[in-house]
Amino acid sequence: MMKFAKQYLETIEGVELYPIISLLIFFSFFVVLFWWVFTAKKDYIQQVSQMPLNEDKNDNENQNRYTS
């Protein structure tokens, strides 16, 4: 199976650029993500980290209000 794929890929002109481009995209994504994590405001991170807990609390309050 790999022999077929290798023979097919060898016929494509410029195929050696695709792995390099994909590596650059992969690397740049994680560099940008790393930069965002260290430059994000701590207040924003704290607020976002509490969102799932706040939504669950609000859902319980709304549910209790309608069942009472």
All heavy atoms as TSV, in Angstrom:
chain	resi	resn	atom	element	x	y	z
A	1	MET	N	N	0.831	-1.197	0.000
A	1	MET	CA	C	0.000	0.000	0.000
A	1	MET	C	C	0.872	1.255	0.000
A	1	MET	O	O	0.598	2.190	-0.730
A	1	MET	CB	C	-0.934	-0.032	1.212
A	1	MET	CG	C	-1.896	1.096	1.249
A	1	MET	SD	S	-3.100	0.915	-0.063
A	1	MET	CE	C	-4.196	2.194	0.303
A	2	MET	N	N	1.896	1.285	0.846
A	2	MET	CA	C	2.775	2.448	0.904
A	2	MET	C	C	3.551	2.611	-0.396
A	2	MET	O	O	3.867	3.716	-0.787
A	2	MET	CB	C	3.739	2.325	2.095
A	2	MET	CG	C	3.070	2.507	3.446
A	2	MET	SD	S	2.287	4.118	3.621
A	2	MET	CE	C	3.706	5.169	3.659
A	3	LYS	N	N	3.830	1.502	-1.055
A	3	LYS	CA	C	4.553	1.562	-2.312
A	3	LYS	C	C	3.717	2.303	-3.367
A	3	LYS	O	O	4.232	3.120	-4.127
A	3	LYS	CB	C	4.885	0.139	-2.781
A	3	LYS	CG	C	5.887	0.077	-3.874
A	3	LYS	CD	C	6.245	-1.374	-4.146
A	3	LYS	CE	C	7.534	-1.432	-4.937
A	3	LYS	NZ	N	7.929	-2.804	-5.214
A	4	PHE	N	N	2.419	2.033	-3.365
A	4	PHE	CA	C	1.513	2.713	-4.291
A	4	PHE	C	C	1.477	4.209	-3.989
A	4	PHE	O	O	1.545	5.039	-4.900
A	4	PHE	CB	C	0.110	2.115	-4.189
A	4	PHE	CG	C	-0.916	2.862	-4.979
A	4	PHE	CD1	C	-0.943	2.781	-6.362
A	4	PHE	CD2	C	-1.845	3.682	-4.346
A	4	PHE	CE1	C	-1.873	3.486	-7.098
A	4	PHE	CE2	C	-2.771	4.387	-5.075
A	4	PHE	CZ	C	-2.795	4.287	-6.457
A	5	ALA	N	N	1.367	4.558	-2.718
A	5	ALA	CA	C	1.301	5.966	-2.339
A	5	ALA	C	C	2.606	6.673	-2.674
A	5	ALA	O	O	2.599	7.811	-3.155
A	5	ALA	CB	C	0.990	6.090	-0.855
A	6	LYS	N	N	3.725	6.010	-2.433
A	6	LYS	CA	C	5.018	6.619	-2.722
A	6	LYS	C	C	5.173	6.856	-4.219
A	6	LYS	O	O	5.630	7.921	-4.640
A	6	LYS	CB	C	6.140	5.719	-2.212
A	6	LYS	CG	C	7.513	6.306	-2.388
A	6	LYS	CD	C	8.579	5.403	-1.820
A	6	LYS	CE	C	9.951	5.994	-2.060
A	6	LYS	NZ	N	11.011	5.124	-1.584
A	7	GLN	N	N	4.781	5.888	-5.023
A	7	GLN	CA	C	4.881	6.047	-6.474
A	7	GLN	C	C	3.962	7.169	-6.963
A	7	GLN	O	O	4.329	7.931	-7.848
A	7	GLN	CB	C	4.538	4.731	-7.184
A	7	GLN	CG	C	5.582	3.669	-7.006
A	7	GLN	CD	C	5.149	2.339	-7.614
A	7	GLN	OE1	O	3.991	2.176	-7.986
A	7	GLN	NE2	N	6.072	1.405	-7.698
A	8	TYR	N	N	2.792	7.253	-6.384
A	8	TYR	CA	C	1.843	8.297	-6.780
A	8	TYR	C	C	2.367	9.670	-6.397
A	8	TYR	O	O	2.299	10.622	-7.173
A	8	TYR	CB	C	0.481	8.043	-6.137
A	8	TYR	CG	C	-0.542	9.087	-6.462
A	8	TYR	CD1	C	-1.081	9.195	-7.733
A	8	TYR	CD2	C	-0.961	9.999	-5.494
A	8	TYR	CE1	C	-2.002	10.176	-8.056
A	8	TYR	CE2	C	-1.882	10.976	-5.793
A	8	TYR	CZ	C	-2.407	11.062	-7.064
A	8	TYR	OH	O	-3.318	12.026	-7.375
A	9	LEU	N	N	2.891	9.799	-5.176
A	9	LEU	CA	C	3.378	11.095	-4.716
A	9	LEU	C	C	4.615	11.555	-5.482
A	9	LEU	O	O	4.845	12.753	-5.626
A	9	LEU	CB	C	3.673	11.047	-3.220
A	9	LEU	CG	C	2.449	10.976	-2.311
A	9	LEU	CD1	C	2.873	10.771	-0.867
A	9	LEU	CD2	C	1.602	12.217	-2.447
A	10	GLU	N	N	5.421	10.605	-5.965
A	10	GLU	CA	C	6.616	10.981	-6.720
A	10	GLU	C	C	6.259	11.619	-8.060
A	10	GLU	O	O	7.064	12.355	-8.625
A	10	GLU	CB	C	7.501	9.755	-6.945
A	10	GLU	CG	C	8.230	9.324	-5.690
A	10	GLU	CD	C	9.018	8.038	-5.881
A	10	GLU	OE1	O	8.821	7.356	-6.901
A	10	GLU	OE2	O	9.828	7.728	-4.988
A	11	THR	N	N	5.063	11.377	-8.549
A	11	THR	CA	C	4.657	11.955	-9.834
A	11	THR	C	C	4.138	13.383	-9.696
A	11	THR	O	O	4.008	14.071	-10.698
A	11	THR	CB	C	3.563	11.097	-10.495
A	11	THR	OG1	O	2.408	11.080	-9.656
A	11	THR	CG2	C	4.039	9.670	-10.722
A	12	ILE	N	N	3.845	13.819	-8.469
A	12	ILE	CA	C	3.315	15.168	-8.250
A	12	ILE	C	C	4.481	16.151	-8.214
A	12	ILE	O	O	5.428	15.982	-7.448
A	12	ILE	CB	C	2.501	15.233	-6.946
A	12	ILE	CG1	C	1.335	14.276	-7.009
A	12	ILE	CG2	C	2.024	16.655	-6.687
A	12	ILE	CD1	C	0.565	14.165	-5.720
A	13	GLU	N	N	4.396	17.177	-9.013
A	13	GLU	CA	C	5.462	18.171	-9.069
A	13	GLU	C	C	5.357	19.106	-7.861
A	13	GLU	O	O	4.288	19.613	-7.534
A	13	GLU	CB	C	5.328	18.979	-10.355
A	13	GLU	CG	C	6.537	19.806	-10.685
A	13	GLU	CD	C	6.410	20.430	-12.048
A	13	GLU	OE1	O	5.945	19.751	-12.986
A	13	GLU	OE2	O	6.779	21.611	-12.158
A	14	GLY	N	N	6.459	19.326	-7.179
A	14	GLY	CA	C	6.500	20.227	-6.035
A	14	GLY	C	C	5.957	19.627	-4.752
A	14	GLY	O	O	5.652	20.349	-3.813
A	15	VAL	N	N	5.852	18.291	-4.680
A	15	VAL	CA	C	5.268	17.662	-3.497
A	15	VAL	C	C	6.157	17.818	-2.258
A	15	VAL	O	O	5.662	17.751	-1.134
A	15	VAL	CB	C	4.957	16.170	-3.780
A	15	VAL	CG1	C	6.219	15.334	-3.807
A	15	VAL	CG2	C	3.975	15.618	-2.774
A	16	GLU	N	N	7.426	18.076	-2.449
A	16	GLU	CA	C	8.329	18.209	-1.298
A	16	GLU	C	C	8.040	19.469	-0.490
A	16	GLU	O	O	8.470	19.585	0.659
A	16	GLU	CB	C	9.784	18.182	-1.745
A	16	GLU	CG	C	10.206	19.352	-2.620
A	16	GLU	CD	C	9.924	19.127	-4.106
A	16	GLU	OE1	O	9.452	18.057	-4.501
A	16	GLU	OE2	O	10.159	20.073	-4.869
A	17	LEU	N	N	7.272	20.395	-1.029
A	17	LEU	CA	C	6.938	21.616	-0.293
A	17	LEU	C	C	5.807	21.407	0.723
A	17	LEU	O	O	5.735	22.128	1.718
A	17	LEU	CB	C	6.528	22.720	-1.267
A	17	LEU	CG	C	7.643	23.295	-2.125
A	17	LEU	CD1	C	7.083	24.323	-3.090
A	17	LEU	CD2	C	8.725	23.906	-1.264
A	18	TYR	N	N	4.930	20.450	0.489
A	18	TYR	CA	C	3.770	20.258	1.366
A	18	TYR	C	C	4.148	19.911	2.803
A	18	TYR	O	O	3.569	20.491	3.735
A	18	TYR	CB	C	2.817	19.216	0.780
A	18	TYR	CG	C	2.186	19.666	-0.511
A	18	TYR	CD1	C	2.282	18.900	-1.653
A	18	TYR	CD2	C	1.499	20.868	-0.590
A	18	TYR	CE1	C	1.709	19.312	-2.850
A	18	TYR	CE2	C	0.925	21.291	-1.779
A	18	TYR	CZ	C	1.024	20.512	-2.899
A	18	TYR	OH	O	0.463	20.926	-4.065
A	19	PRO	N	N	5.093	19.018	3.054
A	19	PRO	CA	C	5.456	18.773	4.459
A	19	PRO	C	C	6.093	19.989	5.131
A	19	PRO	O	O	5.858	20.246	6.311
A	19	PRO	CB	C	6.440	17.613	4.408
A	19	PRO	CG	C	6.432	17.096	3.041
A	19	PRO	CD	C	5.752	18.079	2.164
A	20	ILE	N	N	6.862	20.754	4.382
A	20	ILE	CA	C	7.497	21.945	4.948
A	20	ILE	C	C	6.434	22.987	5.302
A	20	ILE	O	O	6.459	23.580	6.384
A	20	ILE	CB	C	8.527	22.524	3.963
A	20	ILE	CG1	C	9.677	21.528	3.778
A	20	ILE	CG2	C	9.057	23.867	4.442
A	20	ILE	CD1	C	10.611	21.862	2.643
A	21	ILE	N	N	5.488	23.185	4.407
A	21	ILE	CA	C	4.413	24.152	4.662
A	21	ILE	C	C	3.567	23.715	5.853
A	21	ILE	O	O	3.232	24.528	6.718
A	21	ILE	CB	C	3.556	24.342	3.399
A	21	ILE	CG1	C	4.364	25.045	2.318
A	21	ILE	CG2	C	2.288	25.121	3.713
A	21	ILE	CD1	C	3.696	25.075	0.967
A	22	SER	N	N	3.240	22.431	5.931
A	22	SER	CA	C	2.421	21.962	7.053
A	22	SER	C	C	3.171	22.082	8.374
A	22	SER	O	O	2.576	22.414	9.396
A	22	SER	CB	C	1.959	20.528	6.821
A	22	SER	OG	O	3.064	19.655	6.750
A	23	LEU	N	N	4.476	21.849	8.368
A	23	LEU	CA	C	5.264	22.022	9.582
A	23	LEU	C	C	5.290	23.484	10.004
A	23	LEU	O	O	5.159	23.796	11.201
A	23	LEU	CB	C	6.688	21.502	9.379
A	23	LEU	CG	C	7.627	21.684	10.560
A	23	LEU	CD1	C	7.161	20.826	11.739
A	23	LEU	CD2	C	9.041	21.336	10.173
A	24	LEU	N	N	5.438	24.385	9.054
A	24	LEU	CA	C	5.442	25.816	9.372
A	24	LEU	C	C	4.098	26.273	9.933
A	24	LEU	O	O	4.052	27.055	10.891
A	24	LEU	CB	C	5.807	26.634	8.143
A	24	LEU	CG	C	7.263	26.546	7.706
A	24	LEU	CD1	C	7.464	27.291	6.398
A	24	LEU	CD2	C	8.176	27.066	8.778
A	25	ILE	N	N	3.012	25.791	9.368
A	25	ILE	CA	C	1.683	26.143	9.887
A	25	ILE	C	C	1.511	25.606	11.297
A	25	ILE	O	O	1.044	26.308	12.201
A	25	ILE	CB	C	0.583	25.621	8.946
A	25	ILE	CG1	C	0.604	26.387	7.636
A	25	ILE	CG2	C	-0.788	25.725	9.606
A	25	ILE	CD1	C	-0.288	25.812	6.567
A	26	PHE	N	N	1.886	24.350	11.519
A	26	PHE	CA	C	1.782	23.726	12.832
A	26	PHE	C	C	2.616	24.484	13.857
A	26	PHE	O	O	2.145	24.823	14.954
A	26	PHE	CB	C	2.250	22.267	12.726
A	26	PHE	CG	C	2.213	21.502	14.001
A	26	PHE	CD1	C	1.030	20.989	14.488
A	26	PHE	CD2	C	3.376	21.288	14.716
A	26	PHE	CE1	C	0.999	20.275	15.665
A	26	PHE	CE2	C	3.358	20.582	15.895
A	26	PHE	CZ	C	2.163	20.072	16.366
A	27	PHE	N	N	3.862	24.789	13.518
A	27	PHE	CA	C	4.763	25.483	14.429
A	27	PHE	C	C	4.270	26.891	14.726
A	27	PHE	O	O	4.258	27.322	15.880
A	27	PHE	CB	C	6.173	25.524	13.819
A	27	PHE	CG	C	7.185	26.153	14.707
A	27	PHE	CD1	C	7.667	25.487	15.815
A	27	PHE	CD2	C	7.656	27.428	14.431
A	27	PHE	CE1	C	8.607	26.073	16.645
A	27	PHE	CE2	C	8.594	28.020	15.249
A	27	PHE	CZ	C	9.080	27.346	16.354
A	28	SER	N	N	3.837	27.619	13.696
A	28	SER	CA	C	3.375	28.995	13.911
A	28	SER	C	C	2.109	29.038	14.760
A	28	SER	O	O	1.938	29.946	15.579
A	28	SER	CB	C	3.167	29.707	12.581
A	28	SER	OG	O	2.179	29.059	11.829
A	29	PHE	N	N	1.215	28.063	14.604
A	29	PHE	CA	C	0.015	28.022	15.429
A	29	PHE	C	C	0.383	27.926	16.907
A	29	PHE	O	O	-0.151	28.661	17.744
A	29	PHE	CB	C	-0.866	26.836	15.030
A	29	PHE	CG	C	-2.017	26.605	15.955
A	29	PHE	CD1	C	-3.135	27.408	15.904
A	29	PHE	CD2	C	-1.978	25.585	16.897
A	29	PHE	CE1	C	-4.201	27.208	16.769
A	29	PHE	CE2	C	-3.028	25.373	17.759
A	29	PHE	CZ	C	-4.143	26.190	17.697
A	30	PHE	N	N	1.299	27.033	17.237
A	30	PHE	CA	C	1.655	26.869	18.642
A	30	PHE	C	C	2.503	28.019	19.171
A	30	PHE	O	O	2.420	28.354	20.359
A	30	PHE	CB	C	2.334	25.517	18.869
A	30	PHE	CG	C	1.350	24.398	18.906
A	30	PHE	CD1	C	1.187	23.562	17.820
A	30	PHE	CD2	C	0.547	24.190	20.015
A	30	PHE	CE1	C	0.263	22.539	17.837
A	30	PHE	CE2	C	-0.385	23.181	20.046
A	30	PHE	CZ	C	-0.526	22.356	18.966
A	31	VAL	N	N	3.265	28.669	18.332
A	31	VAL	CA	C	3.995	29.863	18.771
A	31	VAL	C	C	3.008	30.974	19.100
A	31	VAL	O	O	3.134	31.640	20.132
A	31	VAL	CB	C	5.012	30.307	17.697
A	31	VAL	CG1	C	5.531	31.698	17.974
A	31	VAL	CG2	C	6.160	29.312	17.617
A	32	VAL	N	N	2.017	31.177	18.248
A	32	VAL	CA	C	1.004	32.213	18.498
A	32	VAL	C	C	0.195	31.870	19.751
A	32	VAL	O	O	-0.088	32.745	20.575
A	32	VAL	CB	C	0.090	32.387	17.266
A	32	VAL	CG1	C	-1.121	33.238	17.582
A	32	VAL	CG2	C	0.882	32.967	16.114
A	33	LEU	N	N	-0.165	30.620	19.911
A	33	LEU	CA	C	-0.905	30.205	21.101
A	33	LEU	C	C	-0.073	30.415	22.367
A	33	LEU	O	O	-0.580	30.907	23.380
A	33	LEU	CB	C	-1.312	28.741	20.977
A	33	LEU	CG	C	-2.228	28.200	22.053
A	33	LEU	CD1	C	-3.576	28.895	22.004
A	33	LEU	CD2	C	-2.405	26.704	21.879
A	34	PHE	N	N	1.187	30.073	22.305
A	34	PHE	CA	C	2.098	30.271	23.438
A	34	PHE	C	C	2.202	31.757	23.778
A	34	PHE	O	O	2.134	32.149	24.944
A	34	PHE	CB	C	3.472	29.693	23.071
A	34	PHE	CG	C	4.463	29.701	24.179
A	34	PHE	CD1	C	4.381	28.787	25.214
A	34	PHE	CD2	C	5.495	30.620	24.187
A	34	PHE	CE1	C	5.309	28.789	26.243
A	34	PHE	CE2	C	6.423	30.635	25.202
A	34	PHE	CZ	C	6.328	29.721	26.229
A	35	TRP	N	N	2.330	32.601	22.754
A	35	TRP	CA	C	2.415	34.041	22.966
A	35	TRP	C	C	1.120	34.573	23.590
A	35	TRP	O	O	1.151	35.393	24.510
A	35	TRP	CB	C	2.686	34.734	21.626
A	35	TRP	CG	C	2.589	36.218	21.699
A	35	TRP	CD1	C	3.510	37.077	22.207
A	35	TRP	CD2	C	1.489	37.013	21.270
A	35	TRP	NE1	N	3.046	38.361	22.110
A	35	TRP	CE2	C	1.803	38.353	21.541
A	35	TRP	CE3	C	0.273	36.710	20.675
A	35	TRP	CZ2	C	0.928	39.380	21.235
A	35	TRP	CZ3	C	-0.579	37.737	20.377
A	35	TRP	CH2	C	-0.248	39.058	20.661
A	36	TRP	N	N	-0.033	34.087	23.102
A	36	TRP	CA	C	-1.315	34.558	23.631
A	36	TRP	C	C	-1.477	34.184	25.108
A	36	TRP	O	O	-1.969	34.975	25.916
A	36	TRP	CB	C	-2.468	33.967	22.828
A	36	TRP	CG	C	-3.800	34.412	23.342
A	36	TRP	CD1	C	-4.428	35.585	23.078
A	36	TRP	CD2	C	-4.653	33.695	24.239
A	36	TRP	NE1	N	-5.633	35.643	23.750
A	36	TRP	CE2	C	-5.782	34.493	24.482
A	36	TRP	CE3	C	-4.562	32.462	24.863
A	36	TRP	CZ2	C	-6.811	34.090	25.309
A	36	TRP	CZ3	C	-5.584	32.063	25.692
A	36	TRP	CH2	C	-6.692	32.875	25.912
A	37	VAL	N	N	-1.053	32.980	25.462
A	37	VAL	CA	C	-1.196	32.526	26.848
A	37	VAL	C	C	-0.393	33.420	27.791
A	37	VAL	O	O	-0.864	33.771	28.872
A	37	VAL	CB	C	-0.766	31.049	26.993
A	37	VAL	CG1	C	-0.561	30.659	28.438
A	37	VAL	CG2	C	-1.792	30.149	26.335
A	38	PHE	N	N	0.795	33.800	27.398
A	38	PHE	CA	C	1.625	34.605	28.281
A	38	PHE	C	C	1.308	36.087	28.256
A	38	PHE	O	O	1.693	36.812	29.170
A	38	PHE	CB	C	3.108	34.373	27.978
A	38	PHE	CG	C	3.602	33.084	28.553
A	38	PHE	CD1	C	3.829	31.998	27.737
A	38	PHE	CD2	C	3.802	32.949	29.906
A	38	PHE	CE1	C	4.254	30.806	28.260
A	38	PHE	CE2	C	4.226	31.761	30.449
A	38	PHE	CZ	C	4.453	30.687	29.621
A	39	THR	N	N	0.593	36.548	27.244
A	39	THR	CA	C	0.255	37.970	27.206
A	39	THR	C	C	-1.208	38.250	27.564
A	39	THR	O	O	-1.592	39.406	27.643
A	39	THR	CB	C	0.541	38.560	25.815
A	39	THR	OG1	O	-0.232	37.861	24.845
A	39	THR	CG2	C	2.016	38.482	25.479
A	40	ALA	N	N	-1.991	37.207	27.783
A	40	ALA	CA	C	-3.402	37.414	28.129
A	40	ALA	C	C	-3.510	38.028	29.522
A	40	ALA	O	O	-2.700	37.746	30.412
A	40	ALA	CB	C	-4.148	36.089	28.080
A	41	LYS	N	N	-4.510	38.860	29.685
A	41	LYS	CA	C	-4.728	39.490	30.987
A	41	LYS	C	C	-5.226	38.447	31.980
A	41	LYS	O	O	-6.079	37.619	31.658
A	41	LYS	CB	C	-5.751	40.616	30.864
A	41	LYS	CG	C	-5.249	41.758	30.030
A	41	LYS	CD	C	-6.268	42.864	29.951
A	41	LYS	CE	C	-5.733	43.988	29.101
A	41	LYS	NZ	N	-6.690	45.071	28.952
A	42	LYS	N	N	-4.705	38.512	33.165
A	42	LYS	CA	C	-5.048	37.528	34.201
A	42	LYS	C	C	-6.518	37.629	34.610
A	42	LYS	O	O	-7.146	36.629	34.942
A	42	LYS	CB	C	-4.146	37.694	35.424
A	42	LYS	CG	C	-2.676	37.586	35.116
A	42	LYS	CD	C	-2.336	36.298	34.408
A	42	LYS	CE	C	-0.863	36.283	34.063
A	42	LYS	NZ	N	-0.529	35.384	32.997
A	43	ASP	N	N	-7.081	38.830	34.569
A	43	ASP	CA	C	-8.497	38.995	34.898
A	43	ASP	C	C	-9.381	38.256	33.888
A	43	ASP	O	O	-10.362	37.616	34.263
A	43	ASP	CB	C	-8.884	40.475	34.919
A	43	ASP	CG	C	-8.197	41.230	36.043
A	43	ASP	OD1	O	-7.829	40.579	37.055
A	43	ASP	OD2	O	-8.037	42.444	35.905
A	44	TYR	N	N	-9.005	38.350	32.612
A	44	TYR	CA	C	-9.766	37.660	31.572
A	44	TYR	C	C	-9.678	36.147	31.756
A	44	TYR	O	O	-10.690	35.448	31.656
A	44	TYR	CB	C	-9.238	38.060	30.196
A	44	TYR	CG	C	-9.893	37.303	29.069
A	44	TYR	CD1	C	-11.191	37.590	28.680
A	44	TYR	CD2	C	-9.211	36.285	28.402
A	44	TYR	CE1	C	-11.800	36.891	27.658
A	44	TYR	CE2	C	-9.809	35.580	27.390
A	44	TYR	CZ	C	-11.105	35.881	27.013
A	44	TYR	OH	O	-11.704	35.173	26.015
A	45	ILE	N	N	-8.501	35.651	32.051
A	45	ILE	CA	C	-8.316	34.212	32.256
A	45	ILE	C	C	-9.147	33.745	33.443
A	45	ILE	O	O	-9.798	32.697	33.391
A	45	ILE	CB	C	-6.826	33.867	32.459
A	45	ILE	CG1	C	-6.002	34.267	31.236
A	45	ILE	CG2	C	-6.637	32.404	32.785
A	45	ILE	CD1	C	-6.342	33.500	29.983
A	46	GLN	N	N	-9.158	34.510	34.501
A	46	GLN	CA	C	-9.939	34.156	35.687
A	46	GLN	C	C	-11.433	34.154	35.368
A	46	GLN	O	O	-12.165	33.261	35.780
A	46	GLN	CB	C	-9.627	35.131	36.830
A	46	GLN	CG	C	-10.311	34.811	38.124
A	46	GLN	CD	C	-9.824	33.512	38.727
A	46	GLN	OE1	O	-8.708	33.090	38.513
A	46	GLN	NE2	N	-10.689	32.870	39.475
A	47	GLN	N	N	-11.893	35.161	34.646
A	47	GLN	CA	C	-13.310	35.253	34.287
A	47	GLN	C	C	-13.728	34.076	33.406
A	47	GLN	O	O	-14.769	33.462	33.624
A	47	GLN	CB	C	-13.576	36.564	33.560
A	47	GLN	CG	C	-15.000	36.743	33.133
A	47	GLN	CD	C	-15.188	38.014	32.315
A	47	GLN	OE1	O	-14.228	38.709	32.000
A	47	GLN	NE2	N	-16.422	38.305	31.977
A	48	VAL	N	N	-12.921	33.739	32.425
A	48	VAL	CA	C	-13.244	32.644	31.518
A	48	VAL	C	C	-13.182	31.307	32.245
A	48	VAL	O	O	-13.977	30.406	31.977
A	48	VAL	CB	C	-12.291	32.668	30.297
A	48	VAL	CG1	C	-12.444	31.436	29.446
A	48	VAL	CG2	C	-12.536	33.909	29.478
A	49	SER	N	N	-12.264	31.167	33.172
A	49	SER	CA	C	-12.160	29.896	33.898
A	49	SER	C	C	-13.367	29.663	34.807
A	49	SER	O	O	-13.685	28.527	35.126
A	49	SER	CB	C	-10.871	29.849	34.718
A	49	SER	OG	O	-10.934	30.770	35.776
A	50	GLN	N	N	-14.056	30.727	35.203
A	50	GLN	CA	C	-15.226	30.587	36.071
A	50	GLN	C	C	-16.528	30.425	35.294
A	50	GLN	O	O	-17.567	30.132	35.878
A	50	GLN	CB	C	-15.343	31.802	36.994
A	50	GLN	CG	C	-14.218	31.920	37.994
A	50	GLN	CD	C	-14.186	30.740	38.947
A	50	GLN	OE1	O	-15.228	30.272	39.395
A	50	GLN	NE2	N	-13.001	30.262	39.244
A	51	MET	N	N	-16.493	30.594	33.988
A	51	MET	CA	C	-17.716	30.525	33.181
A	51	MET	C	C	-18.469	29.200	33.307
A	51	MET	O	O	-19.688	29.221	33.515
A	51	MET	CB	C	-17.415	30.839	31.717
A	51	MET	CG	C	-17.225	32.301	31.455
A	51	MET	SD	S	-16.756	32.658	29.763
A	51	MET	CE	C	-18.159	32.039	28.875
A	52	PRO	N	N	-17.817	28.040	33.213
A	52	PRO	CA	C	-18.589	26.795	33.338
A	52	PRO	C	C	-19.266	26.663	34.700
A	52	PRO	O	O	-20.386	26.185	34.797
A	52	PRO	CB	C	-17.545	25.704	33.143
A	52	PRO	CG	C	-16.434	26.348	32.409
A	52	PRO	CD	C	-16.441	27.784	32.841
A	53	LEU	N	N	-18.601	27.127	35.730
A	53	LEU	CA	C	-19.183	27.046	37.069
A	53	LEU	C	C	-20.344	28.013	37.204
A	53	LEU	O	O	-21.362	27.694	37.820
A	53	LEU	CB	C	-18.113	27.343	38.116
A	53	LEU	CG	C	-16.915	26.391	38.117
A	53	LEU	CD1	C	-15.875	26.879	39.100
A	53	LEU	CD2	C	-17.337	24.977	38.419
A	54	ASN	N	N	-20.221	29.206	36.656
A	54	ASN	CA	C	-21.290	30.191	36.734
A	54	ASN	C	C	-22.509	29.753	35.941
A	54	ASN	O	O	-23.636	29.960	36.373
A	54	ASN	CB	C	-20.803	31.548	36.223
A	54	ASN	CG	C	-19.787	32.172	37.148
A	54	ASN	OD1	O	-19.685	31.796	38.311
A	54	ASN	ND2	N	-19.016	33.102	36.621
A	55	GLU	N	N	-22.306	29.151	34.777
A	55	GLU	CA	C	-23.429	28.679	33.969
A	55	GLU	C	C	-24.192	27.581	34.687
A	55	GLU	O	O	-25.410	27.551	34.676
A	55	GLU	CB	C	-22.935	28.184	32.612
A	55	GLU	CG	C	-22.535	29.288	31.685
A	55	GLU	CD	C	-22.066	28.761	30.339
A	55	GLU	OE1	O	-22.241	27.566	30.062
A	55	GLU	OE2	O	-21.522	29.567	29.584
A	56	ASP	N	N	-23.486	26.685	35.326
A	56	ASP	CA	C	-24.134	25.599	36.047
A	56	ASP	C	C	-24.937	26.159	37.222
A	56	ASP	O	O	-26.057	25.741	37.467
A	56	ASP	CB	C	-23.090	24.601	36.544
A	56	ASP	CG	C	-23.711	23.325	37.058
A	56	ASP	OD1	O	-24.727	22.890	36.475
A	56	ASP	OD2	O	-23.177	22.766	38.033
A	57	LYS	N	N	-24.395	27.136	37.905
A	57	LYS	CA	C	-25.100	27.769	39.018
A	57	LYS	C	C	-26.354	28.490	38.518
A	57	LYS	O	O	-27.423	28.370	39.106
A	57	LYS	CB	C	-24.164	28.757	39.716
A	57	LYS	CG	C	-24.775	29.447	40.897
A	57	LYS	CD	C	-23.782	30.420	41.503
A	57	LYS	CE	C	-24.429	31.246	42.584
A	57	LYS	NZ	N	-23.531	32.273	43.095
A	58	ASN	N	N	-26.227	29.210	37.406
A	58	ASN	CA	C	-27.378	29.916	36.844
A	58	ASN	C	C	-28.445	28.946	36.361
A	58	ASN	O	O	-29.632	29.197	36.508
A	58	ASN	CB	C	-26.940	30.820	35.690
A	58	ASN	CG	C	-26.135	32.004	36.166
A	58	ASN	OD1	O	-26.209	32.385	37.326
A	58	ASN	ND2	N	-25.347	32.562	35.277
A	59	ASP	N	N	-28.050	27.828	35.786
A	59	ASP	CA	C	-29.010	26.834	35.333
A	59	ASP	C	C	-29.785	26.263	36.513
A	59	ASP	O	O	-30.996	26.069	36.441
A	59	ASP	CB	C	-28.314	25.688	34.582
A	59	ASP	CG	C	-27.831	26.118	33.205
A	59	ASP	OD1	O	-28.294	27.178	32.724
A	59	ASP	OD2	O	-26.996	25.403	32.629
A	60	ASN	N	N	-29.102	26.012	37.614
A	60	ASN	CA	C	-29.779	25.492	38.799
A	60	ASN	C	C	-30.756	26.513	39.368
A	60	ASN	O	O	-31.850	26.163	39.797
A	60	ASN	CB	C	-28.760	25.085	39.867
A	60	ASN	CG	C	-28.022	23.813	39.500
A	60	ASN	OD1	O	-28.499	23.026	38.695
A	60	ASN	ND2	N	-26.853	23.620	40.102
A	61	GLU	N	N	-30.380	27.788	39.391
A	61	GLU	CA	C	-31.271	28.830	39.910
A	61	GLU	C	C	-32.501	28.958	39.023
A	61	GLU	O	O	-33.623	29.096	39.525
A	61	GLU	CB	C	-30.533	30.161	39.983
A	61	GLU	CG	C	-29.516	30.209	41.090
A	61	GLU	CD	C	-28.710	31.512	41.092
A	61	GLU	OE1	O	-28.974	32.368	40.209
A	61	GLU	OE2	O	-27.857	31.668	41.963
A	62	ASN	N	N	-32.305	28.933	37.720
A	62	ASN	CA	C	-33.444	29.030	36.797
A	62	ASN	C	C	-34.356	27.809	36.922
A	62	ASN	O	O	-35.567	27.938	36.864
A	62	ASN	CB	C	-32.953	29.169	35.355
A	62	ASN	CG	C	-32.348	30.520	35.090
A	62	ASN	OD1	O	-32.621	31.484	35.800
A	62	ASN	ND2	N	-31.486	30.588	34.095
A	63	GLN	N	N	-33.770	26.649	37.090
A	63	GLN	CA	C	-34.569	25.432	37.218
A	63	GLN	C	C	-35.393	25.465	38.505
A	63	GLN	O	O	-36.567	25.109	38.507
A	63	GLN	CB	C	-33.658	24.214	37.195
A	63	GLN	CG	C	-34.395	22.909	37.085
A	63	GLN	CD	C	-33.439	21.747	36.984
A	63	GLN	OE1	O	-32.331	21.800	37.536
A	63	GLN	NE2	N	-33.842	20.717	36.307
A	64	ASN	N	N	-34.789	25.933	39.598
A	64	ASN	CA	C	-35.503	26.027	40.860
A	64	ASN	C	C	-36.616	27.058	40.781
A	64	ASN	O	O	-37.686	26.884	41.373
A	64	ASN	CB	C	-34.541	26.373	42.011
A	64	ASN	CG	C	-33.612	25.231	42.346
A	64	ASN	OD1	O	-33.908	24.065	42.049
A	64	ASN	ND2	N	-32.492	25.549	42.959
A	65	ARG	N	N	-36.425	28.115	40.072
A	65	ARG	CA	C	-37.420	29.157	39.948
A	65	ARG	C	C	-38.655	28.649	39.221
A	65	ARG	O	O	-39.777	28.974	39.584
A	65	ARG	CB	C	-36.820	30.346	39.178
A	65	ARG	CG	C	-37.771	31.522	39.093
A	65	ARG	CD	C	-37.215	32.689	38.307
A	65	ARG	NE	N	-35.843	32.990	38.680
A	65	ARG	CZ	C	-34.974	33.565	37.873
A	65	ARG	NH1	N	-35.311	33.896	36.652
A	65	ARG	NH2	N	-33.740	33.813	38.264
A	66	TYR	N	N	-38.480	27.804	38.215
A	66	TYR	CA	C	-39.601	27.331	37.439
A	66	TYR	C	C	-40.296	26.114	38.065
A	66	TYR	O	O	-41.442	25.836	37.749
A	66	TYR	CB	C	-39.160	26.975	36.020
A	66	TYR	CG	C	-38.720	28.205	35.238
A	66	TYR	CD1	C	-37.449	28.281	34.707
A	66	TYR	CD2	C	-39.598	29.261	35.038
A	66	TYR	CE1	C	-37.051	29.409	34.001
A	66	TYR	CE2	C	-39.202	30.388	34.342
A	66	TYR	CZ	C	-37.927	30.455	33.824
A	66	TYR	OH	O	-37.535	31.566	33.135
A	67	THR	N	N	-39.610	25.417	38.956
A	67	THR	CA	C	-40.248	24.244	39.580
A	67	THR	C	C	-40.939	24.592	40.885
A	67	THR	O	O	-41.674	23.779	41.414
A	67	THR	CB	C	-39.206	23.139	39.830
A	67	THR	OG1	O	-38.165	23.638	40.670
A	67	THR	CG2	C	-38.641	22.639	38.525
A	68	SER	N	N	-40.704	25.771	41.412
A	68	SER	CA	C	-41.302	26.131	42.707
A	68	SER	C	C	-42.708	26.619	42.536
A	68	SER	O	O	-43.118	27.240	41.651
A	68	SER	CB	C	-40.485	27.204	43.398
A	68	SER	OG	O	-39.204	26.725	43.689
